[in-house]
Amino acid sequence: MKELPTFPALYEINTRVWLRQFDSPGQRATLEKVPSEYWDRLSHMGIHIIWLMGVWETNQSSIEKYGSHPSVIEGYRKALPDFKKADVIGSPYAIDDYRLNPALGNLDGLKKIREDLNQKGMLLFLDFIPNHFNADSHLIQEHPEFFIQGNKSLYQKSALTFFKHKGTNSFFAHGRDPYFPPWIDTVQVNYFHPDTRRFMIQKLVELAEISDGVRCDMAMLVLNSIFKETWNHVLDEMGYKDPQEEFWDQAIKAVKSKFPGFIFMGEVYWGKEGTLQEMGFDFTYDKSLTDFMENGNANQIRKHLETTKPVQPRSVHFIENHDEERAVRKFGKEKSLVGAVTISTLPGLRFFHDGQFEGKMIKLPVQLGREPKETVQEDIQSFYHRLLSITKNPVFTSGEWTLLESLSAGEGDGSHQNILIWIWGYQQEKRLVTVNFSNHVCRCRVFLNFKENHGDLTFSDLLNHQTYTRKADDLQKNGLFIELERYQSHIFSF
């Protein structure tokens, strides 16, 4: 298998929904029915990693109990106005255990996909959900010590946080983070119990045997400090002591000692990105960048890139995923495309979501197994094909990135502050990227720091199929003048 480039591209697939396109009359497709040609298309576009989201077994009893809760029905109707009870298949983040969902086939089908991807130089990622299991998971009866246990008193104080488990007649806590209500279809894993850690590390080792990497859901929640902040009142009452080590330190070392090339990608928030990278995470989410792009504030974006420079090469850049609104809906079409140029040309992992290339606009709740039909927006699809054909070049996947300063194009013209500029270099290749994060025409000048006079320089805009010739001595003296229409971009080869 080819070595993964320094800055790879990942494609997320909502597996249980996506698989329906391969159904035949009277027969639902399983993973082994996915044609090899499907992966050929994504490989040709420059995708290096396929994340099959939501492949693990859920609990039918939990779907009946929690799947039609009033808190989620509104979201179902918004995405799928004609949704039916049969469309509710349960959250892929409330799993029974790390066993393949029978609706997807058997493990041989998953292994076939991995082999197919590896032969094409691509990797397979799966989900690791460290914080919780399904509230009806068989593990509760077999290993109650793995979970945060309560008592009748705690349950009476907070029936939203705690629940009585019928199978054991004991009380347990629902999974949660400290800033939101509990996820009522889950049970909270107890990371202050050493047996729990050993069990979860073994699960990761088993995942490393069948995949090339994991996307770790809400990875920061199991940090000792955050876990203690969330559950301190219960941990004290139940007599648990603070662990000496962080779970991720233990887990990543254990897995990589057996599978050195295995990749950890973390969903991380709250400024904990650098902390988890230090513990061994290969990539961590950069949600702040997404938010700054949505705001359309180039100064915020520039400052963020400058202040987080050490973590950027291992950051995950995205404008949508299964947790976020669709980019075209959230940003608007024009801004979503300039956002796509941004995430595709920054150092780090470039993250794309199934349906993003087609301009889908409806965010599907993860509990649903059917999606609405949407018309492909051909201009968006054409744009992404053009963009990815440019950014799959080694200059973007293995090159060196430098953020440049945009300067005023003239006295009193402050529009340069809306333009972001960076340059890539790899061997003899050069690329200059400029993006206008505003809704009006902007101008700037930028100095490219030529070490010697090159005569005339030709700038080919790969994104817009235009060519410009400029004299090197003028560029050295006055800088390169750039004018961009609202939410427009250049990707120059020169």
C-alpha positions in Angstrom: 0.0 0.0 0.0 1.2 3.5 -0.8 2.3 5.6 2.1 -0.2 8.2 3.3 0.8 11.7 2.3 1.6 14.3 4.9 -1.7 16.1 4.3 -4.3 13.6 3.3 -7.9 13.9 2.3 -10.7 12.0 4.1 -14.2 11.2 2.9 -16.9 10.5 5.6 -19.7 8.1 4.7 -23.0 7.6 6.7 -22.7 3.9 6.0 -26.2 2.6 6.8 -27.8 5.3 4.6 -25.2 5.3 1.9 -25.4 1.5 1.4 -29.1 1.8 0.2 -27.9 3.1 -3.3 -26.5 -0.4 -4.0 -29.8 -2.2 -3.2 -31.3 -4.4 -5.9 -35.1 -5.2 -6.3 -36.2 -7.2 -3.3 -32.7 -7.4 -1.8 -30.9 -4.9 0.5 -27.2 -4.5 -0.2 -24.5 -5.5 2.3 -20.9 -4.2 2.4 -19.6 -6.9 0.1 -21.9 -5.6 -2.7 -20.1 -2.2 -3.0 -18.5 -2.2 -6.4 -14.8 -1.6 -6.6 -15.4 1.1 -9.2 -17.0 3.3 -6.5 -13.6 3.5 -4.7 -11.8 4.1 -8.0 -13.8 7.3 -8.5 -12.9 8.7 -5.0 -9.3 7.6 -5.4 -9.0 9.4 -8.7 -10.4 12.5 -7.1 -7.6 12.5 -4.5 -9.2 10.9 -1.5 -6.8 8.9 0.7 -9.0 7.8 3.7 -12.6 6.5 3.8 -14.3 6.8 7.1 -17.3 4.4 7.3 -19.3 6.0 10.0 -21.8 4.0 11.9 -21.0 0.4 11.3 -21.4 -1.0 14.8 -24.4 -2.9 16.2 -27.1 -1.0 18.0 -29.9 -2.2 20.3 -33.4 -2.7 18.9 -34.9 -2.3 22.4 -33.2 1.1 22.7 -34.6 2.2 19.3 -38.1 1.5 20.5 -37.5 3.2 23.8 -35.5 6.3 22.8 -35.8 6.6 19.0 -39.1 8.5 19.0 -38.4 10.8 22.0 -40.0 14.2 21.5 -36.6 15.9 21.6 -35.6 14.2 18.3 -38.9 14.1 16.4 -38.7 17.7 15.2 -35.3 17.0 13.6 -36.7 14.0 11.8 -39.6 15.9 10.3 -37.3 18.8 9.3 -35.0 16.5 7.4 -37.5 13.9 6.2 -41.1 15.3 6.3 -42.6 11.8 5.4 -40.5 9.9 7.9 -42.0 6.7 9.2 -41.3 4.6 12.3 -39.3 2.1 10.1 -36.9 4.9 9.2 -35.7 5.3 12.8 -32.8 2.9 13.1 -31.1 4.3 16.2 -28.0 6.4 16.8 -24.7 4.9 15.6 -23.1 6.5 18.6 -25.2 4.4 21.1 -23.8 1.0 20.3 -24.2 -2.4 21.9 -20.6 -3.4 21.3 -17.9 -3.3 18.6 -19.6 -5.9 16.4 -20.6 -5.2 12.8 -24.3 -4.3 12.5 -25.9 -7.4 11.0 -27.8 -5.1 8.6 -24.5 -4.4 6.9 -23.5 -8.0 6.4 -20.6 -9.8 8.0 -17.0 -9.0 8.8 -15.9 -10.5 5.5 -17.6 -7.7 3.7 -15.8 -5.1 5.8 -12.5 -6.9 5.2 -13.2 -6.9 1.5 -13.7 -3.1 1.5 -10.5 -2.6 3.4 -8.5 -4.8 1.1 -10.0 -3.1 -1.9 -9.1 0.4 -0.5 -5.6 -0.7 0.5 -4.9 -2.0 -3.0 -5.9 1.4 -4.3 -3.6 3.2 -1.8 -6.4 4.2 0.5 -7.1 3.6 4.2 -10.2 2.6 6.1 -11.3 4.4 9.3 -14.0 3.2 11.7 -15.6 4.7 14.8 -14.3 4.5 18.3 -16.8 5.9 20.8 -14.9 6.1 24.1 -17.4 7.9 26.3 -20.4 5.6 26.3 -22.3 2.5 25.1 -26.0 2.0 24.5 -28.2 2.2 27.6 -29.3 -1.4 26.8 -25.9 -2.7 26.0 -25.3 -6.4 27.0 -22.1 -5.2 28.7 -24.0 -3.6 31.5 -25.1 -7.0 32.8 -21.8 -8.7 32.1 -19.5 -5.9 33.4 -21.4 -3.3 35.5 -18.1 -2.1 36.9 -17.2 -0.7 33.5 -19.9 2.1 33.9 -20.7 5.0 36.2 -23.0 3.5 38.8 -25.3 5.5 41.0 -27.8 4.8 43.6 -31.4 5.5 44.4 -30.6 8.8 46.1 -28.7 10.1 43.0 -31.5 8.8 40.7 -34.1 10.7 42.8 -32.0 13.9 42.6 -31.5 13.6 38.8 -33.7 11.2 36.9 -32.4 12.8 33.7 -28.8 11.9 34.4 -29.4 8.5 36.0 -31.6 5.5 35.1 -32.6 2.2 36.6 -31.4 -0.7 34.5 -34.0 -3.4 34.4 -31.6 -6.2 33.7 -29.5 -5.6 36.8 -32.0 -3.6 38.9 -29.1 -1.1 39.6 -28.7 2.5 38.8 -26.4 3.9 36.1 -25.5 7.2 34.6 -26.3 8.2 31.0 -23.3 9.4 28.9 -22.8 13.2 28.8 -20.4 16.0 28.5 -20.3 18.7 31.2 -22.1 21.4 29.1 -25.1 19.6 27.7 -27.9 17.4 29.0 -27.2 13.6 29.0 -27.6 11.4 25.9 -30.5 9.4 27.2 -29.9 6.4 24.9 -26.4 5.8 26.4 -24.6 4.6 29.5 -21.5 6.4 30.8 -18.2 4.5 30.7 -16.2 4.8 33.9 -12.5 5.8 33.1 -11.5 5.9 36.8 -11.8 2.1 37.0 -8.7 0.2 35.8 -10.6 -2.7 34.4 -12.6 -0.4 32.2 -9.4 1.1 30.7 -8.0 -2.4 30.0 -11.2 -3.4 28.3 -11.4 -0.3 26.1 -7.7 -0.6 25.1 -8.4 -4.1 24.1 -11.3 -2.9 21.9 -8.9 -0.5 20.2 -6.4 -3.2 19.5 -9.2 -5.3 18.0 -10.2 -2.3 15.8 -6.6 -2.0 14.7 -6.7 -5.6 13.4 -9.6 -4.8 11.0 -9.0 -1.1 10.0 -6.2 1.5 9.5 -7.4 4.1 11.9 -10.2 5.4 14.1 -12.2 8.6 14.4 -12.6 9.0 18.2 -15.9 10.5 19.2 -15.7 13.4 21.7 -12.1 12.4 22.5 -11.5 15.0 25.2 -14.3 13.8 27.4 -12.1 11.0 28.8 -9.2 13.3 29.8 -8.8 12.9 33.6 -9.5 16.6 34.3 -12.7 16.7 32.2 -14.0 13.4 33.3 -13.5 14.4 37.0 -15.2 17.8 36.3 -18.2 16.0 34.8 -18.6 13.2 37.4 -16.7 14.4 40.5 -19.8 14.3 42.7 -20.5 10.6 41.8 -16.8 9.5 41.8 -16.3 10.9 45.3 -19.5 9.2 46.6 -18.5 5.9 45.1 -14.9 6.1 46.3 -13.0 6.3 43.1 -9.5 7.7 43.0 -7.8 9.8 40.3 -5.8 7.6 37.9 -2.1 8.3 37.6 -2.1 8.2 33.8 -4.2 9.5 31.1 -6.2 6.9 29.2 -5.1 8.2 25.8 -1.4 7.9 26.8 -2.0 4.3 27.7 -4.2 3.4 24.8 -2.2 5.0 22.0 1.1 3.5 23.2 -0.5 0.0 23.5 -2.1 0.1 20.0 0.9 1.6 18.2 3.3 -0.9 19.9 1.5 -3.6 17.9 0.3 -1.5 14.9 2.8 1.4 14.4 1.0 2.8 11.4 -2.5 2.9 13.0 -4.0 6.4 12.9 -5.9 8.2 15.6 -8.2 11.1 14.6 -9.9 12.9 17.5 -13.1 14.9 17.6 -11.8 17.5 20.0 -13.1 20.9 21.3 -12.4 23.4 24.1 -8.8 24.1 23.2 -7.7 20.5 24.0 -6.3 19.9 20.5 -2.7 20.4 21.4 -3.0 18.3 24.5 -4.3 15.3 22.6 -1.8 15.7 19.9 0.9 15.5 22.6 -0.6 12.3 23.8 -0.2 10.7 20.4 -3.3 11.7 18.3 -2.3 12.0 14.6 -5.0 14.5 13.8 -7.5 16.5 15.8 -10.6 18.6 14.8 -10.2 22.3 14.2 -13.8 23.4 14.8 -12.7 27.0 15.6 -11.6 27.4 12.0 -15.0 26.2 10.8 -16.8 28.8 13.0 -14.5 31.6 11.9 -15.2 30.8 8.2 -18.9 30.7 8.9 -18.6 34.2 10.4 -16.7 35.3 7.3 -14.1 37.2 9.3 -10.7 36.9 7.5 -8.9 38.6 10.4 -10.2 36.0 12.8 -9.1 33.3 10.5 -5.7 34.8 9.9 -5.1 35.2 13.7 -6.3 31.7 14.3 -3.8 30.3 11.7 -1.0 32.3 13.2 -1.6 31.4 16.9 -2.3 27.7 16.3 0.6 27.2 13.8 2.2 24.3 15.8 -1.0 22.2 15.7 -2.2 23.1 12.2 -0.2 20.3 10.3 -2.1 17.7 12.4 -5.5 19.5 12.4 -8.7 18.3 10.6 -10.2 21.0 8.5 -13.9 20.8 7.4 -16.9 22.9 6.5 -19.4 20.1 7.2 -19.8 16.6 8.7 -22.6 14.6 10.1 -22.7 16.8 13.2 -22.8 20.1 11.3 -25.4 21.7 9.0 -24.7 21.1 5.3 -22.2 23.7 4.2 -24.3 25.2 1.4 -27.1 25.7 3.9 -24.9 27.1 6.7 -22.5 29.3 4.6 -24.5 29.9 1.5 -23.3 28.6 -1.8 -20.6 31.2 -2.6 -19.0 31.2 0.8 -19.2 27.4 1.1 -17.0 27.2 -2.0 -14.4 29.7 -0.8 -14.5 27.7 2.4 -13.8 24.5 0.4 -10.8 26.1 -1.2 -9.6 27.1 2.3 -9.8 23.7 3.9 -8.3 22.0 0.8 -5.2 24.2 0.7 -4.3 24.4 4.4 -1.8 22.0 6.1 -3.5 19.2 7.9 -6.2 16.6 7.1 -8.8 17.8 4.5 -12.2 16.4 5.5 -15.1 16.0 3.1 -18.6 14.6 3.8 -20.6 12.3 1.5 -23.0 14.6 -0.4 -20.8 17.7 0.0 -19.5 17.4 -3.6 -23.1 17.3 -4.9 -24.2 20.3 -2.9 -26.7 18.5 -0.6 -28.5 20.9 1.7 -30.3 18.7 4.2 -28.6 17.6 7.4 -29.8 14.1 8.2 -30.2 13.1 11.9 -27.9 10.1 12.5 -30.9 8.1 13.9 -32.5 7.9 10.5 -31.9 5.2 7.9 -33.4 7.0 4.9 -32.4 10.3 3.4 -34.5 12.6 1.2 -33.9 12.9 -2.5 -32.0 16.0 -3.5 -31.1 17.3 -6.9 -27.4 17.4 -7.6 -26.2 21.0 -8.0 -24.0 20.5 -11.0 -22.1 23.8 -10.7 -21.0 22.8 -7.2 -20.1 19.3 -8.3 -18.1 20.6 -11.2 -16.3 23.0 -8.8 -15.3 20.3 -6.4 -14.0 18.1 -9.2 -11.9 20.9 -10.4 -10.7 21.8 -6.9 -9.7 18.3 -5.9 -7.9 17.7 -9.2 -5.7 20.7 -8.3 -5.2 19.9 -4.6 -4.3 16.2 -5.1 -0.9 17.4 -6.5 2.0 16.6 -4.2 2.7 20.3 -3.7 -0.5 20.4 -1.5 -0.2 17.0 0.0 3.5 16.9 0.8 4.8 20.5 0.4 5.7 23.4 2.6 3.0 25.9 3.5 3.6 29.6 4.4 1.0 32.2 5.4 1.7 35.5 3.7 0.7 39.1 4.6 -1.9 40.8 2.4 -1.1 44.6 2.1 -3.3 47.5 1.1 -3.5 48.0 -2.7 -3.6 51.8 -2.2 -4.0 54.6 0.2 -7.3 54.4 2.1 -8.2 50.9 0.7 -8.7 48.6 3.7 -10.3 45.8 1.7 -7.0 43.8 1.8 -8.0 42.7 5.3 -10.6 40.4 3.8 -8.1 38.5 1.7 -6.1 35.6 3.0 -3.0 34.5 1.1 -0.6 31.5 1.5 2.0 29.9 -0.6 3.0 26.2 -1.1 6.3 24.9 -2.3 7.4 21.4 -3.3 10.6 20.7 -5.2 10.2 23.1 -8.2 6.5 23.5 -7.9 4.9 26.7 -6.5 1.3 27.5 -5.7 -0.2 30.7 -4.5 -3.7 30.6 -2.9 -5.8 33.8 -2.4 -9.3 33.8 -0.9 -11.7 36.7 -0.4 -13.9 36.1 2.7 -16.3 39.0 2.1 -19.3 39.8 0.1 -17.7 42.7 -1.9 -14.8 43.2 -4.3 -11.4 43.3 -2.5 -7.9 44.2 -3.5 -4.4 43.7 -2.1 -0.8 43.5 -2.8 1.5 40.7 -1.7 5.3 40.3 -1.8 6.6 36.9 -2.9 10.2 37.4 -1.8 12.1 36.5 -5.0 15.8 35.9 -4.3 16.8 36.8 -7.9 15.3 38.4 -11.0 13.4 35.8 -13.0 12.4 38.0 -15.9 8.7 37.6 -16.8 6.6 35.3 -14.5 3.5 33.6 -15.7 0.7 33.0 -13.1 -1.8 30.4 -14.2 -5.0 30.4 -12.2 -5.8 26.7 -12.1 -9.2 27.2 -10.5 -10.5 29.8 -13.0 -8.5 28.9 -16.2 -6.9 32.3 -16.6 -3.3 33.3 -17.2 -1.4 36.5 -16.2 2.1 37.6 -17.0 4.0 39.9 -14.7 7.6 41.3 -14.7 9.7 40.1 -11.8 11.3 43.5 -11.2 7.9 45.1 -10.8 6.8 42.3 -8.4 9.9 42.8 -6.3 9.3 46.6 -6.2 5.5 46.8 -5.8 4.3 43.3 -5.0 1.7 41.3 -6.9 -1.6 43.1 -7.2 -4.7 40.9 -6.7 -8.3 41.8 -7.1 -11.0 39.3 -6.1 -14.8 39.4 -6.5 -17.0 38.5 -3.5 -16.2 35.1 -2.1 -13.8 34.3 -4.9 -10.5 32.5 -4.9 -7.4 32.1 -7.0 -5.0 29.1 -7.0 -2.0 30.2 -9.0 0.7 28.0 -10.4 3.8 30.0 -11.2 
